[in-house]
Amino acid sequence: MKLSFLLVALGPALAAAAFVHPGLLHTDADFKRVRSKVVDTPTDPWLAGWYKLTNSTYAQAGYTPRPVETLCRGVSDCTQNYPNLYRDAAAAYALGLRYRISGDTQYADTAVTILNAWATTLKQIWGSSDKFLASGLYGYQLANAVELLRGYDGFSAQNLTAITDMLVDVFYPMNHAFLTLHNGAKIDHYWANWDLCNM
């Protein structure tokens, strides 16, 4: 019992000590490896994959975000507009990757613009039960884009605080509510995929 209490008490400190930014989906070692194959010594098939990213509509410095105050997913009393966020989250992520690999800050600047637009605009997620898919999926996607920009001079502490606050204030309460209440349904109704995206 004493050991389990100690592990619970030390858990956050141990996790913080073990986590190295960037983390989540990619590490610095990943970026070095990719950079060596597509920038330093361009080599196929890696170069062909790089061109798929650089040719994507979502990885262009001219990308314009479309934030909304109320994100709606699912047939309900609001107009569905959730593609705005999944497209913008995909763009912020693709632009963050492009910056991390190429070092070209114009892509990071556009990703910062996207994240700032959502951080200062989004107030709630609404809709049918599908709103819980939105809170799980898009929150995770935004967090991955944020992680790619950590350490970039153009992504200030104020920017990080704004997007973190939005994720905590808008997304987290919905994630928590779904995981604890399952939208009032039996525990096996949504199966594990809804739970997983909200974790």
N, C-alpha and C positions, 0 to 999 in steps of 0.2 A: 504494500500500500504506500509506503514512504517513497519507493522508487517511482511508482506511477505518478505520485504527486510532484516529485522532482522533475520528471520528464514533462509534465504539463506546464509546470512553472517555467522551465527553461526552454520549452518549445519555441516560442517566438524569437528568443535570443539565438538559439541554435540555427533556426531557419534563416534569420537575418545574416548571420555570420557565413552561412553556406551559399547564399544567393549572390551571384555576381552579375552586375549589369554590363552589357545587355544580356538578358536572360530570356525567359519565356520560349519563343520558338527558335531563336538564333543566339549564337555566342560570337565573341570577337574571333575565335578560331574559325568559325563557319565563314565569316566575312573575309578573313585573310585567305582561306582556301578558295573561295569563289573568285575573289579579286585576282588571285594568281592565275586563274583559268580564263578570265574574260577581260582583264585589263593589262596585267603584266605580260603574260604570254598567251594571247588569245588562241584557244584550242577548242575544237569541236569534240564532243557534242555540247560542251558547256556554253560555248559562244552562241550556238543556235538557241539555247534556252534563255540566254541573256537577251537576245534580240526579241524573243517573245515578250519579255518584260518591257524592254525599251520601246517597243512598237505598240504597246497597250494604250488604249485611250485613257486608262486610269493612271498611267505613269508619266504624264506630260506636265511640264511646269505651268502650262496655261490652264490647268484644270480648275473649275470653279465649283465650290461647294454649294449645296442647297439645303441649309439647315432649316428646321421648323421648330416652333415652340412646343407643339404637341405631335409626337410621333404616333401614328395609328397603324395597327396591323390587325387584320381580321375584320369580318363584316360586323359592323356595330353602328353606333350613333355618330361615328366620325368617318371622314374620308381617308381611305388607306393611302398613306404616303411613305411607307417604310422603305421603298426602294431608294429614296433620297439618302437615308443613312447607310444602307448596306453598300451603295455605290461610293459614297464619300468615305466610308471606313476602308473599303478596298483601295481607293485612290490614296488615302493617307498611308496605308501600309505599303503599297507598291512604290510610292514616291520615297518613303523611308528606306525601303530596300535599295532603290536606285541610288539614293544619296550615300548609304552605308557602303555600297560596293564601289561606286565611281568617285565619291568624294566631292561631287558637284553640288554645291549648296543651294542652287536654285530649286532642286527637287525637295530638299529639306524645308526650304522656306514655304513652298506650296503646301507641304504636309502640315506645317505649323499653322498656316492659314486655315486649312480645313478643320483641324482640331480646335482652334480658337473659335471658329464660327459656331461649332456645335456646343462648345463649353459655355459660350455666352448666350446661346439661344434656347437650347432644349430645356424644357421645364417638366415634361411628363411623357410617359408612354401609355397609350390607351388602346382600346379595341376589344376584341373578343378574347378568349383564352389565349389566342395567338400572341397577345401582348407579352406573355411570358417567354415565348420563343424570341421575340425581339429583344427583351431585356437580357436574355442569356447570350444569344448569338452576337449581337452588335456591341454589347459591352466588352465582350472578349476581344472582338476585332479592334475596337478602339484602343484597348489596353495594349495590344500588340504593336499598334502604330506608335503609341506614346513611348513604349520601350525602345523602339528604334531611334527615337529622337533624343533620348537621354544623353546628356553630355554635349549636345550640339549647342553652340553659343547662341544661335538664333531662337532656341527654345528655352525661354527664361524660366526662372523659378516661379514667376507669376503665372506664366503659361501652364506650367506643370501643376501648380496649385489649382488653377481654374478648371482644368480638365479632370483632375483628381476629385475635386469637390463635386463636379457634375456627375461623375461615375458613382461616387458615394451617395449623393443625394437623390439621383434619379434611378440609376440602375440597381444598386445594392438593395434598397428596400424591396424591390420587386423580386430580385433573386432570392432573398431571404424568405419573403412571403410565399413564394412558390415552393421552395424546398421544405418549408414547415407546414403549409396548409394544402398544397397541391390543388389550388383553385377549388377547394371544397369537394374534390373527387376522391374516389378510392385510390389508395396508394399505387395500385398497378395500372390505373387508367392511362396515364401518360407514358408509362414505361420509363426506361432509364435514359433515353435520349434527351427528353426535356429536362430531367434532373441534371444530366451531365452538362448541358449547355448553360444551366444556371449556376453550376458550381464554379 
